[in-house]
């Protein structure tokens, strides 16, 4: 699974980045729910899905969508 790096840049803003097709891509997000889910305990669930996995998928989609040409 690809690793997402999160860096707080200001109040309610985070820079999120990941490796994608041999390049590092990034964007700024205000999606605090996805960041919280991604940073949750490895075994904590949200419904039937693991919270960190749900956060990972949401942030990954956001990074890729922001970098589409």
N, CA, C and O of each residue as an XYZ file, in Angstrom:
276
protein
N       0.847     -1.185      0.000
C       0.000      0.000      0.000
C       0.886      1.240      0.000
O       1.890      1.294      0.710
N       0.522      2.203     -0.774
C       1.303      3.430     -0.877
C       1.163      4.255      0.399
O       0.091      4.332      1.000
N       2.266      4.862      0.790
C       2.275      5.660      2.005
C       1.925      7.105      1.685
O       2.428      7.681      0.721
N       1.069      7.672      2.494
C       0.703      9.075      2.360
C       1.385      9.834      3.490
O       1.346      9.411      4.646
N       2.004     10.948      3.153
C       2.634     11.802      4.153
C       1.729     13.002      4.386
O       1.206     13.599      3.445
N       1.556     13.344      5.656
C       0.689     14.462      6.033
C       1.510     15.457      6.838
O       2.200     15.091      7.790
N       1.421     16.733      6.435
C       2.122     17.810      7.136
C       1.143     18.946      7.388
O       0.554     19.483      6.450
N       0.967     19.310      8.643
C       0.072     20.421      8.980
C       0.696     21.717      8.480
O       1.861     21.999      8.759
N      -0.087     22.510      7.736
C       0.432     23.758      7.181
C      -0.231     24.988      7.789
O       0.255     26.105      7.608
N      -1.310     24.801      8.493
C      -2.010     25.925      9.101
C      -3.258     25.424      9.778
O      -3.511     24.220      9.816
N      -4.034     26.330     10.308
C      -5.260     25.957     11.003
C      -6.230     25.280     10.028
O      -6.785     25.927      9.140
N      -6.425     23.971     10.207
C      -7.359     23.237      9.371
C      -6.865     22.928      7.970
O      -7.667     22.571      7.108
N      -5.569     23.054      7.717
C      -4.987     22.773      6.408
C      -3.797     21.826      6.552
O      -2.969     21.974      7.450
N      -3.732     20.849      5.645
C      -2.646     19.883      5.631
C      -2.135     19.714      4.211
O      -2.910     19.736      3.255
N      -0.820     19.545      4.077
C      -0.232     19.160      2.796
C      -0.167     17.640      2.818
O       0.429     17.052      3.720
N      -0.778     17.006      1.824
C      -0.763     15.555      1.723
C      -0.013     15.170      0.457
O      -0.235     15.758     -0.601
N       0.865     14.193      0.559
C       1.664     13.794     -0.596
C       1.851     12.288     -0.615
O       1.737     11.615      0.410
N       2.142     11.773     -1.808
C       2.383     10.340     -1.985
C       3.147     10.097     -3.274
O       3.182     10.957     -4.154
N       3.756      8.928     -3.384
C       4.400      8.496     -4.621
C       3.317      7.937     -5.539
O       2.479      7.144     -5.109
N       3.340      8.357     -6.811
C       2.346      7.896     -7.781
C       3.012      7.894     -9.151
O       3.457      8.934     -9.636
N       3.076      6.737     -9.760
C       3.710      6.583    -11.070
C       5.118      7.168    -11.087
O       5.482      7.938    -11.976
N       5.892      6.786    -10.091
C       7.300      7.176     -9.954
C       7.527      8.676     -9.762
O       8.617      9.178    -10.036
N       6.505      9.390     -9.293
C       6.633     10.815     -8.987
C       5.978     11.077     -7.642
O       5.055     10.371     -7.234
N       6.468     12.099     -6.962
C       5.803     12.535     -5.734
C       4.798     13.606     -6.119
O       5.154     14.622     -6.717
N       3.536     13.368     -5.769
C       2.483     14.341     -6.040
C       1.889     14.778     -4.710
O       1.934     14.035     -3.729
N       1.331     15.986     -4.677
C       0.787     16.497     -3.427
C      -0.322     17.506     -3.706
O      -0.518     17.970     -4.830
N      -1.028     17.818     -2.640
C      -2.052     18.848     -2.673
C      -2.280     19.315     -1.242
O      -1.751     18.726     -0.299
N      -3.055     20.357     -1.085
C      -3.463     20.838      0.234
C      -4.906     20.425      0.455
O      -5.739     20.531     -0.444
N      -5.192     19.953      1.660
C      -6.547     19.526      1.978
C      -7.049     20.210      3.239
O      -6.271     20.651      4.086
N      -8.368     20.285      3.339
C      -9.035     20.736      4.559
C      -9.912     19.608      5.096
O     -10.734     19.829      5.986
N      -9.741     18.410      4.562
C     -10.562     17.259      4.916
C     -10.085     16.663      6.245
O      -9.385     15.650      6.269
N     -10.472     17.301      7.337
C     -10.014     16.874      8.658
C     -10.530     15.494      9.028
O      -9.854     14.763      9.752
N     -11.708     15.119      8.550
C     -12.243     13.796      8.860
C     -11.366     12.695      8.268
O     -11.086     11.703      8.941
N     -10.931     12.857      7.023
C     -10.067     11.855      6.389
C      -8.695     11.817      7.067
O      -8.126     10.740      7.247
N      -8.163     12.980      7.443
C      -6.877     13.024      8.144
C      -7.003     12.315      9.489
O      -6.127     11.530      9.852
N      -8.073     12.577     10.233
C      -8.294     11.904     11.519
C      -8.441     10.397     11.331
O      -7.884      9.614     12.100
N      -9.189      9.995     10.312
C      -9.349      8.562     10.044
C      -7.995      7.928      9.731
O      -7.674      6.868     10.269
N      -7.206      8.556      8.879
C      -5.903      8.033      8.488
C      -4.986      7.901      9.701
O      -4.208      6.951      9.785
N      -5.067      8.837     10.636
C      -4.203      8.832     11.821
C      -4.769      8.023     12.987
O      -4.184      8.032     14.071
N      -5.883      7.327     12.798
C      -6.499      6.557     13.875
C      -5.717      5.272     14.148
O      -4.793      4.931     13.409
N      -6.090      4.571     15.202
C      -5.464      3.299     15.544
C      -5.662      2.298     14.416
O      -6.683      2.320     13.729
N      -4.696      1.434     14.230
C      -4.667      0.494     13.111
C      -5.868     -0.454     13.113
O      -6.276     -0.925     12.051
N      -6.438     -0.741     14.281
C      -7.544     -1.700     14.339
C      -8.908     -1.058     14.616
O      -9.896     -1.768     14.801
N      -8.969      0.264     14.646
C     -10.228      0.964     14.917
C     -11.106      0.951     13.671
O     -10.647      1.240     12.566
N     -12.378      0.611     13.871
C     -13.276      0.484     12.724
C     -14.275      1.636     12.653
O     -14.617      2.266     13.654
N     -14.723      1.880     11.434
C     -15.759      2.859     11.130
C     -16.791      2.070     10.341
O     -16.634      1.858      9.139
N     -17.842      1.638     11.017
C     -18.766      0.713     10.374
C     -18.074     -0.625     10.209
O     -17.615     -1.211     11.190
N     -17.994     -1.113      8.990
C     -17.343     -2.397      8.725
C     -15.912     -2.231      8.217
O     -15.210     -3.225      8.030
N     -15.467     -0.991      7.989
C     -14.149     -0.750      7.412
C     -13.216     -0.150      8.456
O     -13.650      0.565      9.359
N     -11.926     -0.454      8.316
C     -10.930      0.145      9.194
C     -10.849      1.643      8.911
O     -10.824      2.066      7.756
N     -10.807      2.444      9.991
C     -10.779      3.908      9.817
C      -9.570      4.370      9.035
O      -9.704      5.193      8.130
N      -8.358      3.849      9.367
C      -7.147      4.319      8.691
C      -7.211      4.010      7.205
O      -6.723      4.788      6.386
N      -7.817      2.865      6.847
C      -7.919      2.498      5.435
C      -8.895      3.427      4.711
O      -8.635      3.846      3.583
N     -10.013      3.748      5.355
C     -10.985      4.672      4.762
C     -10.341      6.045      4.550
O     -10.534      6.664      3.503
N      -9.582      6.519      5.533
C      -8.892      7.800      5.407
C      -7.837      7.761      4.318
O      -7.689      8.720      3.560
N      -7.105      6.663      4.235
C      -6.075      6.493      3.216
C      -6.686      6.574      1.824
O      -6.175      7.295      0.967
N      -7.762      5.852      1.591
C      -8.402      5.838      0.276
C      -8.935      7.219     -0.109
O      -8.796      7.643     -1.256
N      -9.540      7.914      0.843
C     -10.087      9.240      0.571
C      -8.975     10.236      0.236
O      -9.088     11.002     -0.720
N      -7.904     10.220      1.025
C      -6.798     11.145      0.776
C      -6.086     10.810     -0.533
O      -5.691     11.714     -1.269
N      -5.921      9.537     -0.827
C      -5.293      9.114     -2.083
C      -6.092      9.621     -3.279
O      -5.519     10.158     -4.227
N      -7.407      9.454     -3.238
C      -8.257      9.951     -4.333
C      -8.127     11.465     -4.481
O      -8.068     11.985     -5.596
N      -8.082     12.164     -3.352
C      -7.984     13.627     -3.383
C      -6.662     14.085     -4.012
O      -6.647     15.029     -4.802
N      -5.560     13.426     -3.665
C      -4.253     13.787     -4.223
C      -4.240     13.534     -5.728
O      -3.819     14.397     -6.498
N      -4.693     12.370     -6.147
C      -4.685     12.023     -7.565
C      -5.579     12.958     -8.355
O      -5.197     13.429     -9.426
N      -6.781     13.234     -7.830
C      -7.726     14.126     -8.521
C      -7.140     15.531     -8.693
O      -7.322     16.160     -9.736
N      -6.438     16.018     -7.668
C      -5.855     17.370     -7.734
C      -4.699     17.456     -8.729
O      -4.348     18.547     -9.176
N      -4.110     16.324     -9.074
C      -2.949     16.318     -9.958
C      -3.253     15.802    -11.356
O      -2.331     15.574    -12.139
N      -4.524     15.612    -11.684
C      -4.908     15.208    -13.039
C      -4.657     16.352    -13.994
O      -4.895     17.512    -13.660
N      -4.173     16.027    -15.191
C      -3.886     17.069    -16.172
C      -4.903     17.051    -17.279
O      -4.825     17.861    -18.203
